[in-house]
């Protein structure tokens, strides 16, 4: 259906889990949602990254679709997102952090972009693999982004853009960053799946749609030895 | 107001907008709010008002919403140019669709966004917490590792301490050995030195014919050398006793004028320089003195002989005064070479000779001042010096008039005058002050009351008015009297079961003294002293026959010569066995018994003598004590409940033994403290 599922391969049991998880999300039953992740997710030997990308992120995308079809309201969407935020926090707690690699990454959603679950997942994945991550969250004003980068000198800046309508802001942010810093830049998010969205980015070294791609690209770009995931 | 007027006035409150479009989504009409907020104009496509990328959703809305008019759709539209979420309804109207949108959703959406950003912050905090916890765990691991390292080095330190303990033990043992060696060697020196002196004196007394001047001179030098050697040996011995803590003090009341007179006499031979006068100033009013006269005399002799040595002309002035209540000071002032300021403390160091012109003419032993200072401290006082180079020196000895031990003992006796309730009385028969005070210290904290008796007679007196829980008896006290006292106690039914702890003396000096000898038996002995002693022993009739039992030929010879022109007749025996035999044969009136004899120890001699009724009552004067060994101890243990060795008397052993004895005697209860 979409490119990311093809990349990840077919895992029917995770699909089933995703459905159950989504149901719990939409019902607002956060305990069930977390139980599912822990017992059926981790408990059945799945990796945290799999749960991040194949369950939580998948569910998030499904929620987007449902909203588009007007099957759920904005309020329900927020509620479901909150459940996922909680789930991500639990997963983070459960995970063993790898030793520090000595590189820092600034992760932020561009100005106006409110969807930050994907960015959160990227941040957590990078963090658990030893990167020192600063997560600025949703809707980061461009000027704030630049001055933060100027002050903290990250090894990499990763910008997330989910709605195509924010691509323009993303371009502007990238241009501003290049004008004032020399930090490598990564851009990712759903919006990049839009046709033609990956053109016209000067100075962006990494394009990614998901956390694994970002992790591998960051390691290679920053000279961190590859060490597997999970 | 007209209806239109009202409508206008209220309009600003409205959160709704309305428009109409055809089925394809082209706007046919827009109300004021729709125009204002969305920029809607007839002819525009509805989807062009949507947020970029949401166009598809608008199409879906247009397609599906009219079928469900009551159900709102959420559309992302550009409101005043900015994305906002509207809830939109559609219904079919003639020629198209009626569309109503509400901004309330956006209001909620904004609130929800606040919630979302708060959530993000909380999530961030949680990540931070988890990281910190991991950090903490890592630090903890580090701590555990460091702890283990510390334990290791701690073990290392403990081992080091153990080594140090061993070293200090071995050092202590070495020091003990050294003291013992010094003491033994000093003793070994005495005998021949005293023989030399004794014989030299005999020669000088022309006992066997006159000497010519030259010979006289030579013998004079011999005697002088022997005397100096003797002083050195005594000093060495005193120092070693001081170091091992076995120096005994004999406080007794004495008179300073008499002390000065005696000093004048003893020091006369040293005073050979007519250009120097030796003056003893008559002392003014002084507090009552009760301290060790011998030691004071020793110190003064040292100071005065030094003063005389180092003064070429002028005066050596000796005086005594009371600088403060209860204290007495002796000053020896000379007009001699003096001591430089930087040497004032050095003169008190052992074997230090200060360079000065007089040193070449005069030799000192180098021990005198060091010993004197230590003796002064033992007396509870101090020795100090003031001096001006080229003009003279003043040495001052200051001591308490009454030795602290004396006052302590007085206090003890006062305490024992009244029986303290709740304390078990222990009768201690011991004449040595220091030892009595030691007992008191050891036993007081364990709930005993020490009742001192300085003699067996005093002990008997005390026994008449009190019943002790135990008796500690110095078996060497009063010689024979202690044994009698012991047997009396055991024979009497009322006192038989009082446990008696017997103390043996292993200190040579104590033994010698307790058995009737003087402090250190000078061989050859002083004639006057010997005669006095003999007369003292003559209470049962005239003494005329003296048996000398000594394996040293010279000693026997000297005694014989000493008593040559007196009423006493000498019989000699060269060993213990021979001594016993001669005693039986000759029935002497007194026996002079040397303790250190190769064939038969003095104890055996005593045994033999005491066994035989014929010789039992002959008084025996013993000298040169000897350490007791196992058999000697066994002998004593027959009639006694326990043996305490004075030398190694430790508090714990003393108390433990007493307790044992008391428990055995069934007096356990009170003494359990």
Interface residues (C-beta under 8 A of the other chain):
Chain A: X67 X68 X69 X70 X73 X74 X75 X78 X81 X82 X85 X88 X89 X92 X93 X97 X112 X114 X116 X120 X124 X127 X135 X137 X138 X139 X163 X164 X165 X191 X194
Chain B: X51 X52 X53 X54 X56 X57 X60 X61 X64 X71 X73 X74 X76 X83 X85 X105 X108 X109 X112 X113 X115 X116 X117 X119 X120 X121 X123 X124 X126 X127 X130 X131 X134
